[in-house]
Each structure stands twice: as C-alpha cells, then as structure tokens.
C-alpha cells in the first residue's frame, strides 16, 4: 500500500509543481504555501481542500483537454495561491524577522551581507566577462611557463587599475579569508565550462524546438597529431531562417564507416538530441562516409531504423571535378605547376621577394603572388587572378634577376627558365582560358557554402553554372578570339606564337613499320590544337557536374519538384506529396489532402517569387494559417548543401589549438571551440545568469537542483522546472524535515529575480535620534505583522507536530 502511495507521490512530482506535498498517512495532496497562509486578502473564497482536508481525486489531477486543465494547474494558477505565495515570500525575507528588526547589530550584519553579495556578483561577472572575451577571440588564457603572465590575469590586473570595485576585491583581505581570488587555472576552467555548457544547452534547445534537423561531419588532423571529428547540426530557427551550429569536436580513433557513425550518434545523444528528428545527413565523398553498404551514412540509417537521406557535400564534389578536369589536359596541368614554381622561387628568398613586393606596391590594383591550395582547387582562382594582374611586373622582376651580377648562377638559370615559361604560348593561352573558368566555379562554390542556402536553390545554381560552361564549350568563335588575343598579347614580349607552336607541337610522324599510312595522319592547326585542349577540360568538367546534378536531384526529387520555381499547382499530385512526407520524422503525421490544399494556397501567394528562399519567407509569415505547408518548407530548408560549417570550425581549431596549446583537455577544447565558433550566441549571453550558475555550482551545501532558476510572474503563480534537469535528479523534499530549506532556496531565487517590495527604513530627522526613529519604524511594522506572525508560528508548530 505504501509503495502504491509513493508511486502517486512521484507521479505528482513529475508534474513539476514544487510547492506540492503528499501525506502518506492521509493519502492526499496538500499545498505547502496555502497551508501556511490560508487566510488573508485574496483568499476570502478559497476552500480548505488544499490546506486541511487534502485532495485525493487522483484521476482529476492532470488535465484532459483545453477546457479541463486539472486540479493541479487550476489551483497553482489561482489568485488565492498567488496571494499566499506573496505573503510567504515576504515572510521568508530575513529583514522582516522580529529578531532582526529589534537587534541593530544583526540588522547591520544582514545589510552588510547583502552588500557583499551584490559586490561579489559584480566581481564574478567581470571575471566571466574576461573569460568570455578571451574565448570569443580564440586567445590563450595562461602563459607559456608562468600563469602570472597569462592573458587572463593580466587583463584582470589591467581592469583593476581602472575599476575601483575590482581593485578592492584584489586588495582587501576581508573578501579573501582563504586567499581565494578565483583567478587560478581551475577557476578559469570552471568559467570556460559554464560558458561553453550554456552555449551547448542553447544550441540543443534550438534544435529540439525545430523538431527536425540534419547532421554534418568531417575530420581533420590537429597539431597534436590526432584526428578531430567536427559535428555540425543544421535546422530552421523560430524566425524561419536556416542555421548551422557547431555541436561538438572530439578525437576519433576508428575511422571506418561504423566507427564514424558511432561517434556521430554518440555526439547527438550526449547533447540530448532526439535521433528520431534526424532527417538528413551530409559528409564528404570519402568511401568510409559515402559507402553504400559499410559507409557511415548507411550505418546511421541502420542504427536509427529508417532511411536517412545522404547528401554529399557539393563543394567537395565540385572541387574534385575541377581537379580531374585539369588533369585531362597536359598544358593546363603545366600551367599550375609553373605558377607554384614561380611562387616558391620568390617566397623562398627575401632578396628576391623584396624587390618584387616594392614594384607591386608602386602599381595600382596589383596583387601579390598566391600559393596554390593543394586541397581547395576553387581557391586557385585567386592565384590566377594575381598572376594575370601583376604579369608585367613579374616578368620585369625575373629579367632583373637574370641581369644582376651579384646573384649566383643557379638562381639566374632558374629565373631565366621561369621567364621563358611565362612568355610561352601554352602558358598564356591556358592562363587566359582558365582564369575565367576558375572564377565561375569559385563564385559557385562561395554561393554553395552559404548557411542560408537551401538544397533547391543550390541545385538551380549548379544547373545555371553548367549551362554557362556548355555555352563556352560550344562557342568556337569565342575560343578562337581568346587564342588570337593571346597571340596579340605575346607580341609585346617579342614572341611569335604560331612559330613557337610549330616548334613545340610540330607534326610527329610514326615510322613506316608502325604506320604504313603515316602520310594520312591528322595534323592539328594552331587554333584547333588549343580548342581541343579546352574542350577536353570542359567536356570532363561538364560531364562530372551533370552526373552529380542528376544524382542530387534524385536524392530529394519530391522536394525538388515541389519547390522548384515557377511554382505550379499541377505538379502537386497525391503521389508526389506522399513521397515528400516520407522525408519527415516518423513521429509527425500529416494528412495528404490537407497538405495539398495548403500548398496550393501557398503557391497562389508566391506567384511572383523566383526562389525557394522567397517561398520559405512567405511560408513562415503564414505559418499560423498554413502550418503543414510551413512544416514541409522547413524540411526542404533543413537539407544541407555543403559541410562548410565543419570547415569553418577547422579554421577556428587552428587558432584555438595552436602549437603552444596542444596539451589542453578535450572538455576545455570543446568549450573554447564553441566560444570561438558561435560568436553571436556568446554576445547574447547574460553574465548575471552565468554568475548564478557559477554560484550554485560552487556552494558547499548546494540545494536540490529542483530549486534552481524558478521564475515568478506577477500575473501568474506557475512555477516550472528548468528543462535541462533530468527527471532522475528531481527528488521530492522530505516533509517537515527539510521542506523549510527547500522552500527557502526557492524564495531566495525568487527574490534574486524579482525583489519583493519592503517598507523602507526612513533616516532620522535632526530632532530625533536614530534609536527613536528606529523604534517608530518597528512599531509601524509590528502593527501590520503581529497577527500574521502569530498565525505563522502556530502553523509551524502544527506543521512540525504532525509527524
């Protein structure tokens, strides 16, 4: 019987009404606050069910429907409970206690404690602010050898020289009886942990509120020779805008498909994300991630129990396509080899690079030489542009090196060789052709890397770029004009392009024993040879992009057809809508006909819209009228396009974990990465809230976590538990024994968030001394409180004797 009653008690606690109590003897529920203050203003019509008799109708505790809210919610939102709660708050204020009012020393001590509390809060806020700023800017906290020379302490000392409050904290021993100043490495880690945990909780809450999200992951080696996995989530926020947030970085050892999948799923679970809300996944095209049978994308689908669509990173794919296309032509491959050789030649010597830099600074709009990225081929567009813009200056710098007598022979020979290569017809023609192609693809990649871009608009951008490349490939006249412009350009350097071509690419006839009809061998002309090279590159590039485009459309074909402009209601067939619904989580049920009706209405409102992003904005504005259509638009915007968010986190990793900071712990690294990557969330942090979290974390006798961060509104008396506290940590207070400390902690938190008005103590006039004035003050208070205090004492005595 007792076990059954305890189960009822836990059932009540899970409803999260902290003032609710349960009597095992009476098998009834009571309201603690109303039991202490049953009478008074606002409680004239209140009944004694919650104070004397107890409520036993368990079936009606919880509500059933909108109009039947249940007994619990009805009572705890009533005016009588609210009035009792305010009187209880006023009673728990120590300044209103009789012994404090009568004892001047105690009163002064309480006032001093309150001042010290406010003083310490400001100091902790300053320390947290310094930690937040250092983390946001990816700066080190401690020095290389001596912590006293670290950034954290030195900034604190700098502020103390201009802030009397902080200087008093550091200088006064009254505030530091145990020589504690909270500037040690341990305290710094506590500040970092509190700030990082707050950001992580904020991101997890946003993702769970969105009800559907996508996961993106990528790996990179760091300076400590560890493989670091970066996990980013993509979702649509409450304003209807897609967001990509770094969730966690962690070391990974097992880089097989199963190992990667386990690490990704573990990251999602530890951050309290519902795996059933996962709708898309995106990684690079490595075999361990994209494998059809043993890749991470397949293992994640198997672990969740349903097919999670896999969208390869489009930026990675285009980068690979450019590399393969350039390798298909020998002269294009030589172009990039020469550019890299030129950069190494100048950058490896200050004597060579200095004169070149001086000449570049003298010429307007000239650009410095760029190193060729070995992994990001689209970034090579800047290297081609800088070479083309500064081409005459570079040629003059090489000629000066050749003519300089003080330079060694090996350097002169290298400069002479590079000069000849730069003015060759193959190099100039390839440079003029590739600089246009590379810039088109660079602009496409930068567009795809935007976090706000959705999968439908990204597919249209790729299709548009593909059409542009097809036009270049089929325009023979434009190619001939480009080749002819290269011939004219080389005449400035006394180079006969066609003569050089005949020498470099002369007709080579095979021996008779290999080819008896060698006289019939085809001979390329000057223009046809370079057109052939251009077409080899473009055919390879266009073919790869076209295959990838078709596969990308097939991956999300229902959503692509549905949201591809122009928006046509004729395409909204029942089969198409049912296929689109399959992308939603299983816990979301949608009626097909209702969704079709809402989409038709939405299309009518978007006849003049040209992109999916514009339609998503209209959908968000009409989300109340068209909730299902908005849900499907949010789903389409959740689909990732690239893993650029992971790449950006790797850039932050290089600053957070540089060669001087390679030994930091994983927990510290994760929190610093969040502070560095999510700057907008860091700027919105409330330092007072962080100080409160730090305070509760460092209490010697902390109150139960159920009492943390309760908020009270003047218009409502509802108290709710914070969502981040697991149910396992919510324990009911033991009646009569520790309920006073429990409720006191709640009221302390209430007073922190909203101070309760008190009758002010007036300063004595000149004719009155302080004792007379204080006596008048006590008399006025006693007139108002004596009846209330007697009732409280009697209730407390009865409350203690019940057990």
C-alpha positions in Angstrom: 0.0 0.0 0.0 2.8 2.4 0.9 4.6 1.6 -2.3 1.4 2.4 -4.3 1.1 5.7 -2.4 4.8 6.6 -3.1 4.1 6.0 -6.8 1.3 8.5 -6.6 3.8 10.9 -5.0 6.3 10.5 -7.8 3.5 11.0 -10.3 2.7 14.4 -8.7 6.4 15.4 -8.6 6.8 14.7 -12.3 4.1 17.3 -13.0 6.7 19.8 -11.7 4.8 21.8 -9.1 7.4 22.4 -6.4 5.0 23.6 -3.7 3.0 20.3 -3.8 3.3 17.9 -0.9 2.0 14.5 -0.2 0.8 12.9 3.0 1.3 9.1 3.2 -1.0 8.8 6.2 -3.9 10.7 4.6 -3.1 9.6 1.1 -3.8 13.1 -0.1 -2.0 16.1 -1.7 -1.5 19.5 0.0 -0.2 22.9 -1.0 2.6 23.8 1.3 2.3 27.6 0.9 -1.5 27.7 1.2 -1.3 25.6 4.4 0.9 28.2 6.0 -1.2 31.2 4.8 -4.8 30.0 4.4 -6.4 33.4 5.3 -6.0 36.9 4.2 -6.6 39.3 1.3 -7.4 37.4 -1.9 -8.4 34.2 -0.1 -11.9 35.1 1.0 -13.5 32.4 -1.2 -10.8 29.8 -1.0 -11.6 26.3 0.2 -9.7 24.2 2.7 -9.2 21.2 0.4 -5.6 22.0 -0.3 -4.9 23.1 3.3 -6.8 20.8 5.8 -8.6 18.0 4.1 -6.2 17.3 1.2 -7.0 16.4 -2.4 -7.5 12.7 -3.1 -9.1 12.7 -6.5 -6.1 11.4 -8.4 -7.9 11.0 -11.7 -8.6 14.7 -12.0 -5.1 15.9 -11.0 -3.9 16.2 -14.6 -6.0 18.0 -17.2 -7.9 16.4 -20.1 -8.3 18.8 -22.9 -8.2 22.5 -23.3 -11.2 23.3 -21.1 -10.4 20.8 -18.3 -6.9 21.9 -17.0 -7.0 19.7 -14.0 -6.9 20.4 -10.3 -3.1 20.9 -10.1 -2.9 23.6 -12.7 -6.2 25.2 -11.6 -5.0 25.6 -8.0 -1.4 26.7 -8.7 -2.7 29.4 -11.1 -5.4 30.6 -8.8 -5.5 34.0 -7.1 -5.6 32.5 -3.7 -2.4 30.6 -4.2 -0.8 33.6 -5.6 -1.7 35.7 -2.6 -0.4 33.1 -0.2 2.8 32.8 -2.2 3.5 36.6 -1.9 2.9 36.5 1.8 5.2 33.5 2.2 7.9 35.3 0.1 7.5 38.4 2.4 7.9 36.2 5.5 11.0 34.5 4.2 12.8 37.8 3.8 15.2 37.8 6.7 15.0 41.6 7.1 11.3 41.3 8.2 12.1 38.9 11.0 11.4 40.3 14.5 14.8 39.4 16.0 16.5 41.2 13.1 14.3 44.3 13.5 15.0 44.5 17.2 18.7 43.7 17.1 20.6 46.5 15.5 23.8 44.5 15.1 22.0 41.7 13.4 20.3 44.2 11.1 23.6 45.8 10.2 25.1 42.3 9.6 22.3 41.4 7.2 22.7 44.6 5.3 26.4 44.1 5.0 25.8 40.5 3.8 23.5 41.8 1.1 26.0 44.4 0.0 28.8 41.8 -0.1 26.6 39.5 -2.1 26.0 42.3 -4.7 29.7 43.2 -4.7 30.8 39.6 -5.2 28.2 39.2 -8.0 29.7 42.1 -9.9 33.2 40.7 -9.4 32.3 37.3 -10.7 30.5 38.9 -13.7 33.8 40.7 -14.5 35.8 37.5 -14.3 33.2 35.7 -16.5 33.3 38.6 -19.0 37.1 38.4 -19.3 36.9 34.6 -19.9 34.1 35.1 -22.4 36.1 37.7 -24.3 39.3 35.6 -24.4 37.3 32.5 -25.6 35.4 34.5 -28.2 38.6 35.9 -29.7 40.4 32.5 -29.6 43.1 33.8 -27.3 45.2 31.9 -24.7 44.3 32.2 -21.1 47.5 31.3 -19.4 51.2 32.0 -20.1 53.7 29.6 -21.5 55.6 29.0 -18.2 54.2 31.3 -15.6 50.5 31.7 -15.1 51.1 35.2 -13.7 52.0 36.4 -17.2 48.9 34.8 -18.8 46.3 36.9 -20.7 43.5 36.2 -18.1 45.4 37.5 -15.1 47.0 40.4 -16.9 43.6 41.6 -18.3 42.2 41.4 -14.7 45.1 43.5 -13.5 44.5 45.9 -16.3 40.8 46.3 -15.4 41.6 46.7 -11.7 43.8 49.7 -12.5 40.7 51.5 -13.9 37.9 49.8 -11.9 37.9 50.6 -8.1 35.5 47.7 -7.5 37.9 45.0 -8.8 40.9 46.7 -7.2 39.1 46.5 -3.8 38.4 42.8 -4.4 42.1 42.1 -5.1 43.5 44.2 -2.3 41.1 43.7 0.5 41.7 40.6 2.6 38.2 40.7 4.1 36.8 39.3 0.9 39.5 36.6 0.7 39.9 34.9 4.0 41.3 31.8 2.4 43.4 33.7 -0.2 40.9 32.9 -2.9 40.6 35.2 -5.9 39.1 32.8 -8.4 41.9 33.5 -10.9 43.6 30.1 -10.7 43.7 27.7 -13.7 41.0 25.6 -12.0 38.7 28.7 -11.7 39.4 29.6 -15.3 38.4 26.2 -16.4 35.2 26.5 -14.4 34.3 29.8 -16.1 35.1 28.2 -19.5 33.0 25.2 -18.7 30.0 27.3 -17.6 30.1 29.5 -20.7 30.6 26.5 -23.1 27.9 24.5 -21.4 25.4 27.4 -21.7 26.1 27.7 -25.4 25.7 23.9 -25.9 22.4 23.9 -24.0 21.2 26.8 -26.1 22.0 25.0 -29.3 20.4 21.8 -28.2 17.2 23.6 -27.2 17.0 25.3 -30.5 17.5 22.0 -32.4 14.8 20.2 -30.3 12.4 23.1 -30.8 12.9 22.9 -34.5 11.7 19.2 -34.4 13.8 18.3 -37.4 17.5 18.7 -38.1 20.4 17.5 -40.3 23.8 16.4 -39.2 27.1 17.2 -41.0 30.5 15.8 -40.0 34.1 16.0 -41.2 37.5 15.2 -39.8 40.9 16.9 -39.8 44.3 16.2 -38.1 45.4 18.8 -35.5 48.8 19.8 -34.3 48.9 17.1 -31.7 48.6 14.5 -34.5 45.1 13.5 -33.5 42.1 13.1 -35.9 39.4 15.5 -34.8 35.8 14.9 -35.7 33.6 18.0 -36.1 29.9 17.6 -35.8 27.6 20.4 -37.0 23.8 20.4 -37.0 21.5 22.3 -39.4 18.0 23.3 -38.5 15.5 26.1 -39.2 15.1 28.5 -36.3 11.9 30.1 -34.9 12.3 33.0 -37.4 12.2 30.7 -40.4 16.0 31.0 -41.2 18.3 28.0 -41.6 21.1 27.8 -39.1 24.3 25.7 -38.9 25.7 25.3 -35.4 28.8 23.5 -34.2 27.7 20.9 -31.7 31.0 19.3 -30.6 34.5 18.4 -31.6 36.1 15.2 -30.4 39.0 12.9 -31.1 38.2 9.9 -33.2 40.3 6.7 -33.5 38.2 4.3 -35.5 37.7 6.0 -39.0 35.8 3.1 -40.5 32.2 3.7 -41.5 30.9 2.0 -38.4 33.3 3.9 -36.1 32.4 7.2 -37.6 28.7 6.5 -37.4 29.0 5.5 -33.7 30.9 8.7 -32.9 28.3 10.9 -34.6 25.4 9.2 -32.9 27.1 9.4 -29.5 27.6 13.1 -30.0 23.9 13.6 -30.8 22.9 11.5 -27.8 25.2 13.3 -25.3 23.7 16.6 -26.4 20.2 15.4 -25.7 19.0 15.4 -29.3 16.2 13.2 -30.4 17.6 10.9 -33.1 14.0 10.4 -34.5 14.1 14.1 -35.6 17.2 13.5 -37.8 16.0 13.9 -41.4 19.2 14.5 -43.5 23.0 13.8 -43.3 25.8 15.2 -45.3 29.5 14.4 -45.4 32.3 14.4 -48.0 32.5 11.7 -50.6 35.2 9.5 -48.9 34.4 5.8 -49.0 34.1 5.5 -45.3 31.4 8.1 -45.2 29.5 7.6 -48.5 29.8 3.8 -48.8 26.5 2.2 -49.9 26.9 -0.8 -47.6 29.5 0.0 -44.9 29.7 3.8 -45.1 28.8 6.0 -42.1 25.6 7.2 -43.9 24.3 3.6 -44.2 25.3 2.7 -40.6 23.5 5.7 -39.2 20.3 4.7 -41.2 20.5 1.2 -39.8 21.0 2.4 -36.2 18.0 4.7 -36.3 15.8 2.2 -38.1 14.8 4.2 -41.2 16.5 5.6 -44.3 18.2 8.9 -43.6 18.8 10.6 -47.0 22.5 11.2 -47.6 23.5 14.4 -49.5 27.2 14.6 -50.5 29.0 17.9 -49.9 28.6 19.7 -53.2 31.6 22.0 -52.6 33.8 18.9 -52.1 32.4 17.3 -55.3 33.0 20.4 -57.4 36.5 20.7 -56.1 37.2 17.1 -57.1 35.6 17.7 -60.6 37.9 20.7 -61.2 41.0 18.6 -60.3 40.1 15.7 -62.6 39.2 18.1 -65.4 42.5 20.0 -65.2 44.4 16.7 -65.2 42.8 15.7 -68.5 44.9 18.4 -70.3 48.7 18.4 -70.2 49.1 22.2 -70.9 46.6 23.0 -68.1 48.5 20.8 -65.6 51.7 22.5 -66.6 50.0 25.9 -66.0 49.5 25.2 -62.3 52.9 23.6 -61.9 54.6 26.8 -63.3 52.6 29.0 -61.0 53.5 27.1 -58.0 57.2 27.0 -59.0 57.1 30.8 -59.5 55.6 31.3 -56.0 58.2 29.1 -54.4 61.0 30.9 -56.3 60.1 34.3 -54.9 58.8 33.4 -51.5 61.8 31.3 -50.5 64.2 34.3 -50.5 63.7 37.7 -49.0 66.2 39.1 -51.5 64.1 38.1 -54.4 60.7 38.8 -52.8 61.6 42.2 -51.5 62.2 43.9 -54.9 59.1 42.2 -56.4 56.9 43.5 -53.5 58.3 47.0 -53.9 57.3 47.1 -57.5 53.9 45.6 -56.8 53.2 48.4 -54.3 54.1 51.0 -56.9 51.4 49.8 -59.3 47.8 50.4 -58.5 45.5 47.3 -58.4 48.5 44.9 -58.5 48.2 41.7 -56.4 50.7 39.6 -54.6 51.5 36.1 -55.7 49.4 33.4 -54.1 50.3 29.9 -53.0 48.3 27.2 -54.7 46.0 25.3 -52.3 46.6 21.6 -52.6 43.1 20.7 -51.5 40.8 23.6 -52.5 41.1 24.0 -56.2 38.5 26.7 -56.4 40.8 28.9 -54.3 43.3 28.7 -57.1 41.2 31.3 -59.0 42.8 34.0 -56.8 46.3 32.7 -57.7 45.5 33.0 -61.4 44.0 36.5 -61.0 47.0 37.8 -59.0 49.4 36.4 -61.7 47.4 37.9 -64.6 47.1 41.3 -62.9 50.8 41.5 -62.0 52.1 39.7 -65.1 54.3 42.6 -66.5 55.9 43.3 -63.1 56.7 39.6 -62.5 58.4 39.4 -66.0 60.5 42.5 -65.2 61.5 41.2 -61.8 62.7 37.9 -63.4 64.6 39.8 -66.1 66.3 42.0 -63.4 67.4 38.9 -61.6 68.9 37.4 -64.7 70.9 40.7 -65.4 72.0 41.2 -61.8 75.7 40.4 -61.4 75.7 39.8 -57.7 73.3 36.9 -57.9 74.5 33.3 -58.2 74.3 31.4 -61.4 71.8 28.8 -60.2 69.3 31.5 -59.3 69.9 33.2 -62.6 69.2 30.0 -64.5 66.0 29.4 -62.5 64.8 33.0 -63.2 65.6 32.7 -66.9 63.8 29.4 -67.1 60.7 30.8 -65.4 60.7 33.8 -67.6 60.7 31.7 -70.7 57.9 29.6 -69.4 55.8 32.6 -68.5 56.0 34.0 -72.0 55.3 30.7 -73.8 52.2 30.4 -75.9 50.9 27.4 -74.0 51.1 29.2 -70.7 49.5 32.4 -71.8 46.7 30.7 -73.7 46.0 28.4 -70.7 46.1 31.3 -68.3 43.6 33.4 -70.3 41.2 30.5 -70.6 41.4 29.1 -67.1 41.1 32.3 -65.2 37.5 32.7 -66.5 36.6 29.1 -65.8 38.0 29.0 -62.3 36.3 32.3 -61.3 32.9 30.9 -62.4 33.4 27.9 -60.3 34.8 29.9 -57.4 31.7 32.1 -57.3 29.5 28.9 -57.4 31.4 27.4 -54.5 31.2 30.5 -52.4 27.4 30.6 -53.1 27.0 26.9 -52.1 28.9 27.5 -48.8 26.3 29.9 -47.5 24.5 28.6 -44.5 21.2 30.2 -45.6 21.1 28.4 -48.9 18.6 25.6 -49.4 19.0 22.4 -51.5 16.5 23.5 -54.2 18.2 26.9 -54.9 21.6 25.2 -54.7 20.6 22.8 -57.4 19.4 25.6 -59.6 22.7 27.5 -59.1 24.7 24.4 -60.2 22.4 24.0 -63.2 22.9 27.6 -64.2 26.7 27.3 -64.0 26.5 24.1 -66.0 24.6 25.9 -68.8 27.2 28.7 -68.8 30.0 26.1 -69.2 28.1 24.4 -72.0 27.8 27.7 -73.9 31.6 28.3 -73.6 32.3 24.7 -74.8 30.1 25.1 -77.9 31.2 28.7 -78.8 34.1 28.0 -81.2 34.3 31.6 -82.4 34.8 32.9 -78.8 37.6 30.3 -78.3 39.3 31.5 -81.5 39.1 35.1 -80.3 40.6 34.1 -77.0 43.5 32.3 -78.7 44.0 35.3 -81.0 44.1 37.7 -78.1 46.9 35.6 -76.5 48.9 35.9 -79.8 48.5 39.7 -79.7 49.5 39.8 -76.0 52.7 37.8 -76.6 53.8 40.3 -79.3 54.5 42.8 -76.5 57.3 40.4 -75.4 58.6 39.7 -78.9 57.2 36.2 -79.0 55.9 34.8 -82.3 53.1 32.5 -81.0 52.5 30.5 -84.2 56.2 29.9 -84.8 56.7 28.7 -81.2 53.7 26.5 -81.6 55.1 24.9 -84.7 58.3 24.1 -82.8 56.7 22.8 -79.6 53.8 20.9 -81.2 55.2 20.0 -84.7 53.7 17.1 -86.5 55.3 13.8 -85.4 55.1 11.0 -88.0 55.3 7.4 -86.8 57.9 5.1 -88.5 56.7 3.1 -91.5 56.9 -0.2 -89.7 54.4 1.2 -87.2 52.1 3.1 -89.6 52.1 2.3 -93.3 49.7 5.2 -93.9 51.6 7.8 -91.9 51.1 10.4 -94.6 47.4 10.4 -93.8 47.9 11.3 -90.1 45.9 14.2 -88.9 47.7 17.5 -88.3 46.3 20.0 -85.8 46.3 23.6 -86.7 47.3 26.4 -84.3 43.7 27.2 -83.2 42.3 23.6 -83.4 45.0 22.3 -81.0 44.1 24.7 -78.2 40.4 24.3 -78.8 40.9 20.6 -78.4 42.7 21.2 -75.1 39.9 23.5 -73.9 37.2 21.0 -74.9 38.9 18.2 -73.1 38.8 20.2 -69.9 35.2 21.4 -70.4 33.8 18.0 -71.5 35.3 16.3 -68.5 34.1 19.0 -66.1 30.6 19.3 -67.6 30.2 15.5 -67.6 31.1 15.2 -63.9 28.9 18.1 -62.8 25.9 16.8 -64.9 26.1 13.3 -63.4 26.3 14.8 -59.9 23.4 17.2 -60.6 21.2 14.3 -61.7 22.1 12.3 -58.6 21.5 15.3 -56.3 18.0 15.8 -57.8 17.2 12.1 -57.4 18.2 12.2 -53.7 15.5 14.8 -52.9 13.4 14.6 -56.1 9.9 15.1 -54.4 11.1 18.2 -52.6 12.9 19.5 -55.7 9.9 19.1 -57.9 7.5 20.6 -55.3 9.6 23.7 -54.6 11.3 24.4 -57.9 10.2 27.7 -59.4 8.0 28.5 -61.1 5.6 27.0 -58.5 2.9 25.1 -60.3 -0.2 23.6 -58.6 -0.5 21.0 -61.4 2.6 19.2 -60.0 1.0 18.7 -56.7 -0.1 15.1 -57.2 -1.0 12.8 -54.3 1.9 10.5 -55.1 4.4 13.4 -55.1 3.1 14.7 -51.7 3.2 11.2 -50.2 6.8 10.8 -51.3 7.7 14.2 -49.8 6.1 13.2 -46.5 8.5 10.2 -46.3 11.3 12.6 -45.5 9.6 13.8 -42.3 10.3 12.1 -38.9 8.1 9.2 -38.1 6.6 11.0 -35.1 5.0 13.6 -37.4 1.7 12.6 -39.1 0.3 14.6 -41.9 -2.9 14.3 -43.9 -2.1 14.3 -47.6 -5.2 16.2 -48.8 -4.8 18.9 -46.1 -1.2 19.4 -47.1 -2.1 19.6 -50.8 -4.7 22.2 -50.1 -2.3 24.3 -48.0 0.4 24.1 -50.7 -2.0 25.3 -53.4 -2.9 28.3 -51.3 0.8 29.0 -50.6 1.6 28.8 -54.4 -1.1 31.4 -55.0 0.6 33.7 -52.6 4.0 33.2 -54.3 3.3 33.7 -58.0 5.9 36.5 -58.2 8.6 34.7 -56.2 11.6 33.3 -58.1 13.4 31.2 -55.5 12.7 28.7 -52.8 14.1 31.1 -50.2 11.4 33.7 -51.0 8.7 31.0 -50.8 10.1 29.9 -47.3 9.8 33.5 -46.1 6.2 33.7 -47.2 5.5 30.3 -45.6 6.9 31.5 -42.3 4.7 34.6 -42.4 1.7 32.4 -43.0 2.7 29.5 -40.6 -0.4 30.0 -38.4 -2.7 29.7 -41.4 -0.7 27.1 -43.3 1.1 25.0 -40.6 1.6 21.9 -42.7 2.9 23.7 -45.8 5.3 25.6 -43.5 6.5 22.3 -42.0 7.4 20.9 -45.4 9.1 24.2 -46.4 11.2 24.0 -43.2 12.0 20.4 -44.1 13.4 21.5 -47.5 15.4 24.3 -45.9 16.9 21.8 -43.4 18.5 19.7 -46.1 22.3 20.6 -46.1 24.2 21.7 -49.2 27.8 21.5 -48.0 29.9 20.8 -44.9 31.3 24.3 -45.0 30.3 24.7 -41.3 32.7 21.9 -40.4 35.5 23.5 -42.5 34.9 26.8 -40.7 35.2 25.0 -37.4 38.6 23.6 -38.5 39.8 27.2 -39.2 38.8 28.0 -35.6 40.6 24.9 -34.4 43.9 26.1 -35.8 43.6 29.2 -33.7 42.3 27.6 -30.5 44.7 24.7 -30.6 47.9 26.2 -32.0 51.4 24.9 -31.4 51.6 26.5 -28.0 48.3 25.0 -26.8 48.4 21.3 -27.9 48.1 19.7 -24.4 44.7 21.1 -23.4 42.0 18.6 -22.3 39.1 17.6 -24.6 36.4 19.2 -22.4 38.3 22.6 -22.4 38.9 22.3 -26.1 35.2 21.7 -26.8 34.1 24.7 -24.8 36.7 27.0 -26.3 35.7 25.9 -29.8 32.0 26.7 -29.0 33.0 30.2 -27.7 35.1 30.8 -30.7 32.7 29.5 -33.4 29.4 30.7 -32.1 30.2 34.4 -31.5 26.6 35.6 -32.0 25.4 33.3 -29.2 28.3 34.4 -27.0 27.4 38.1 -27.4 23.8 37.4 -26.3 24.9 35.7 -23.0 23.6 37.1 -19.7 26.5 37.4 -17.3 24.2 37.5 -14.3 22.7 34.1 -15.3 26.2 32.7 -15.7 27.2 34.1 -12.3 24.1 32.4 -10.7 25.1 29.1 -12.3 28.6 29.5 -11.0 27.3 30.3 -7.6 25.1 27.2 -7.3 27.9 25.0 -8.7 30.4 26.2 -6.0 28.1 26.0 -3.0 29.4 23.8 -0.2 25.9 22.6 0.6 24.0 23.0 -2.6 20.2 22.9 -2.5 18.5 20.3 -4.6 18.6 21.1 -8.3 14.8 21.3 -8.4 15.0 24.7 -6.9 17.3 26.3 -9.4 16.2 29.2 -11.6 12.5 29.3 -10.8 10.8 32.5 -12.1 7.7 34.1 -10.8 5.5 36.5 -12.8 3.2 39.0 -11.2 0.3 37.8 -13.4 0.8 34.1 -12.7 1.9 31.8 -9.9 3.1 28.9 -12.1 6.5 27.6 -11.3 8.2 25.2 -13.7 11.3 23.2 -13.5 14.1 24.0 -16.0 14.1 21.7 -19.0 17.7 20.8 -18.7 17.3 19.0 -15.4 16.8 15.2 -15.9 13.8 13.6 -14.2 16.3 11.4 -12.3 17.7 14.4 -10.5 14.3 15.7 -9.4 13.6 14.3 -5.9 10.7 15.2 -3.6 11.5 17.1 -0.5 11.1 15.1 2.8 8.0 16.5 4.5 8.7 18.5 7.7 12.4 17.7 7.9 14.0 19.6 5.0 11.0 21.3 3.4 11.9 24.6 5.0 15.3 24.8 3.5 13.8 23.6 0.2 11.2 26.4 0.1 13.7 28.9 1.4 16.0 28.2 -1.5 13.1 28.7 -3.9 12.2 32.0 -2.4 15.8 33.2 -2.4 15.9 32.5 -6.1 12.6 34.4 -6.5 13.9 37.4 -4.6 17.0 37.4 -6.7 15.0 37.5 -9.9 12.3 40.0 -8.6 12.9 41.7 -5.3 9.9 41.9 -3.0 8.9 45.4 -2.0 9.6 46.3 1.5 8.6 49.2 3.8 11.7 51.5 3.7 13.5 52.5 6.8 13.5 56.3 7.0 16.6 58.1 8.1 16.1 60.0 11.4 15.4 63.7 11.3 17.6 66.2 13.1 15.2 66.4 16.1 15.1 62.6 16.5 18.0 60.4 17.3 18.5 57.1 15.5 17.0 55.0 18.3 13.8 56.9 18.4 13.4 56.7 14.6 14.1 53.0 14.6 11.6 52.4 17.4 8.9 54.2 15.3 9.8 52.0 12.4 9.5 48.8 14.5 6.1 49.9 15.9 4.7 50.5 12.4 5.9 47.2 11.2 4.6 45.4 14.3 1.1 46.8 13.8 0.9 45.3 10.4 2.7 42.0 11.1 1.8 40.9 14.6 -1.3 39.0 13.7 0.4 37.4 10.7 3.4 36.3 12.7 1.3 34.6 15.3 -0.6 32.7 12.7 2.7 31.6 11.1 4.1 30.4 14.4 1.0 28.4 15.2 1.1 26.9 11.8 4.7 26.0 12.0 4.2 24.3 15.4 1.3 22.3 14.0 3.3 21.6 10.9 6.2 20.1 13.0 3.9 18.1 15.3 2.0 16.3 12.5 4.8 13.7 12.2 
